[in-house]
Amino acid sequence: MHRFFLPPEAFHGEQVIFPPDIARQMRSVLRLHPGEEVLALDGRGDAFRVALTYVARGKAGGRILERLTATGEPAGELILCQAISKGERFEWVLQKGTELGVTTFQPIVTKRTLRKEPGAGRWERWRRIIREAAEQSGRGKLPRLLDPISFADALAAAPGLGLLPTVFAQKSVRAALDAASWPVTLFVGPEGGFDPAEVAQARTAGVIPVTLGPRTLRTETAAIVLAALTLAALGELDKPGPRA
């Protein structure tokens, strides 16, 4: 069943009015017709089984048949503080991080960050990438994308246990998470890595440096490997697949 994350204003009692971009996708790409069922998600944990009543050019609506509790979410908060990177690297992190189970993306600016601030168009593209990845992967909630902040501010605001991969670390992710609980905050540096002073700053803040193995990974690879190892260590990758 096709899944669509919708804004709050799309729900009108027992009726659902789909935004024009989704309506166009239904008609021109998915070839959906009245009578077919889809799953509409409110991004907050509820899912609605909807029977389509009309699908036209830029317009689509349906009737709610059943309200469900959406699945596909980790047991707690996984925050990824990712240094803004150039080109498509940051977009790759958003897409794959969403598929894995990251609940919050916090873009950060570090000493070695090459790209400081995204434009409005880029920002909307990032949100669309997250939404489409959440729909494809069976997420029950839309991951949050926060405004960029400095590395120091991210350290100060980070909840729970913090992990930061560095080539100088000896402790594994699994060892660092031994007996840990949610939330978990991950810090990943830019193309040139974290400055040594930033690593020391993170240690002072209680963040644990961890190793991702004997090879040097690109920033986007490090982010996904770190998220996957964290979720695996917390038992999240042992769960069955999404049901709604």
C-alpha positions in Angstrom: 0.0 0.0 0.0 1.4 3.4 -1.0 2.2 5.7 2.0 2.1 9.5 2.1 3.0 11.9 4.8 0.5 14.8 4.9 0.4 18.2 6.6 -2.2 18.7 9.4 -4.4 20.8 7.1 -4.9 17.8 4.8 -7.2 16.1 7.3 -10.8 17.2 7.5 -12.8 15.0 9.9 -13.2 11.7 8.0 -12.0 13.2 4.7 -8.5 13.7 3.4 -7.5 16.2 0.7 -4.1 15.5 -0.7 -1.7 18.3 -1.5 -1.3 19.1 -5.3 2.2 17.6 -5.6 1.0 14.3 -4.1 -2.1 14.3 -6.2 0.0 14.7 -9.3 2.2 11.8 -8.2 -0.9 9.7 -7.6 -2.3 10.4 -11.0 0.7 10.6 -13.3 3.3 8.4 -11.6 1.5 5.8 -9.6 -1.6 5.7 -11.8 -4.0 5.4 -8.8 -7.7 5.4 -9.3 -10.8 6.0 -7.1 -11.6 3.1 -4.9 -7.9 2.2 -4.3 -6.6 2.4 -0.8 -3.5 4.3 0.4 -2.0 5.0 3.8 -2.0 8.7 5.0 0.4 9.5 7.8 0.2 12.7 9.9 3.9 12.6 10.8 3.2 12.4 14.5 2.6 8.6 14.8 -0.9 8.1 13.4 -1.7 6.3 10.2 -5.0 6.3 8.3 -6.2 3.8 5.8 -7.9 5.9 3.1 -10.1 4.9 0.2 -9.6 7.3 -2.7 -12.8 9.0 -3.9 -11.3 11.1 -6.7 -8.0 11.5 -8.5 -7.7 14.3 -11.0 -5.1 16.7 -12.4 -3.5 18.2 -9.3 -6.4 17.1 -7.1 -7.1 14.0 -5.0 -9.2 13.1 -2.0 -10.4 10.2 0.0 -12.4 8.9 2.9 -10.8 7.6 6.1 -11.6 3.9 6.6 -9.5 3.1 9.7 -7.1 4.9 12.1 -4.0 3.0 13.0 -0.9 3.4 15.1 2.0 3.8 12.7 5.1 1.6 13.2 8.6 1.8 11.9 10.1 4.1 14.6 13.0 3.3 17.0 12.3 3.0 20.7 13.9 6.3 21.5 15.5 9.5 20.0 18.5 9.2 17.7 19.9 12.7 17.0 22.5 13.1 14.2 24.5 16.3 14.4 26.0 16.3 10.9 28.4 18.9 9.6 27.0 20.5 6.5 28.9 19.2 3.5 29.2 20.1 -0.2 27.3 18.7 -3.1 25.0 15.7 -2.6 26.8 14.3 0.4 24.5 15.9 3.0 21.5 14.8 1.0 22.7 11.3 1.0 23.0 11.4 4.8 19.5 12.7 5.1 18.1 10.0 2.8 19.9 7.0 4.3 19.7 8.3 7.8 15.9 8.5 7.5 15.8 5.0 6.1 17.8 3.7 9.1 15.9 5.4 11.8 17.4 8.8 12.7 14.7 10.8 14.4 16.4 14.3 14.3 18.9 15.8 11.9 20.8 18.7 13.4 23.1 20.4 10.8 26.2 21.8 12.4 28.9 24.3 11.4 32.4 23.3 12.5 35.9 24.9 12.0 36.4 22.9 8.8 32.9 23.2 7.4 33.2 24.3 3.8 29.5 25.1 3.2 28.1 27.3 6.0 24.4 27.8 5.2 21.9 26.3 2.7 19.6 28.5 0.6 15.8 28.4 0.8 15.6 26.1 -2.3 18.1 23.7 -0.9 16.3 23.6 2.4 13.0 22.6 0.8 14.8 20.0 -1.2 16.2 18.5 2.0 12.8 18.3 3.5 11.4 16.6 0.5 14.2 14.0 0.5 13.4 13.2 4.2 9.7 12.9 3.4 10.2 10.6 0.4 12.7 8.5 2.3 10.3 8.2 5.3 7.5 7.1 3.0 9.6 4.5 1.2 11.1 3.0 4.3 8.0 2.6 6.3 8.6 5.3 9.0 5.8 6.2 11.3 7.0 9.8 12.0 8.8 12.4 9.9 12.3 13.0 11.2 12.9 16.6 12.2 15.3 18.8 10.3 16.5 21.6 12.6 18.2 24.9 11.7 22.0 24.8 11.5 23.9 25.7 14.7 27.5 25.8 15.8 29.3 22.7 17.0 29.6 24.3 20.5 25.9 25.0 20.6 25.2 21.4 19.5 27.3 20.0 22.3 25.5 22.2 24.8 22.1 21.1 23.6 22.8 17.4 23.0 20.6 15.1 25.1 21.7 11.7 26.4 24.9 9.9 25.5 27.0 11.5 22.8 29.3 9.6 20.4 31.9 11.2 18.1 33.9 9.0 15.6 37.6 9.8 15.3 40.6 7.9 13.9 42.3 8.3 17.2 39.6 6.5 19.3 40.0 3.0 20.6 36.5 2.3 22.0 34.0 0.6 19.7 30.4 1.9 19.3 29.0 -1.3 21.0 31.4 -0.8 24.0 30.5 2.8 24.3 26.8 2.0 24.3 27.1 -0.9 26.9 24.1 -0.4 29.3 23.2 2.9 27.6 19.7 4.1 27.1 17.9 6.6 24.9 18.4 9.3 23.7 21.7 9.1 21.8 23.3 12.0 20.0 25.8 11.4 17.2 28.4 13.9 16.0 30.0 13.6 12.6 32.5 16.1 11.2 32.9 17.7 7.7 35.1 16.6 4.8 38.3 17.4 6.7 37.1 15.9 10.0 36.9 17.6 13.4 39.6 19.9 14.5 41.6 18.4 17.4 40.4 21.2 19.6 36.8 20.3 18.8 37.5 16.7 19.8 38.9 17.9 23.1 35.9 20.1 23.5 33.6 17.2 22.9 35.5 15.1 25.5 35.1 17.8 28.1 31.3 17.9 27.4 31.1 14.1 28.1 30.9 12.9 24.5 32.7 9.6 23.9 35.1 9.3 21.0 34.6 6.0 19.1 36.2 4.1 16.3 34.5 3.1 13.1 37.3 0.7 12.1 40.8 0.8 10.7 39.9 2.7 7.5 39.2 6.4 7.0 35.6 7.0 6.0 34.1 10.0 4.1 31.8 12.2 6.1 28.6 10.8 4.6 29.8 7.2 5.0 30.8 7.8 8.6 27.4 9.2 9.4 25.5 6.1 8.1 27.9 3.6 9.6 27.8 5.3 13.0 23.9 5.4 12.9 23.7 1.7 11.8 26.2 0.6 14.5 24.3 2.6 17.2 20.9 1.2 16.2 22.3 -2.4 16.0 23.9 -2.1 19.4 20.6 -0.9 20.9 18.7 -3.9 19.3 16.8 -1.8 16.7 17.9 -3.7 13.7 16.6 -7.0 15.2 13.0 -5.9 15.0 10.6 -7.1 12.3 9.7 -4.9 9.3 7.0 -2.1 9.2 3.4 -3.2 9.3 1.6 0.2 8.8 
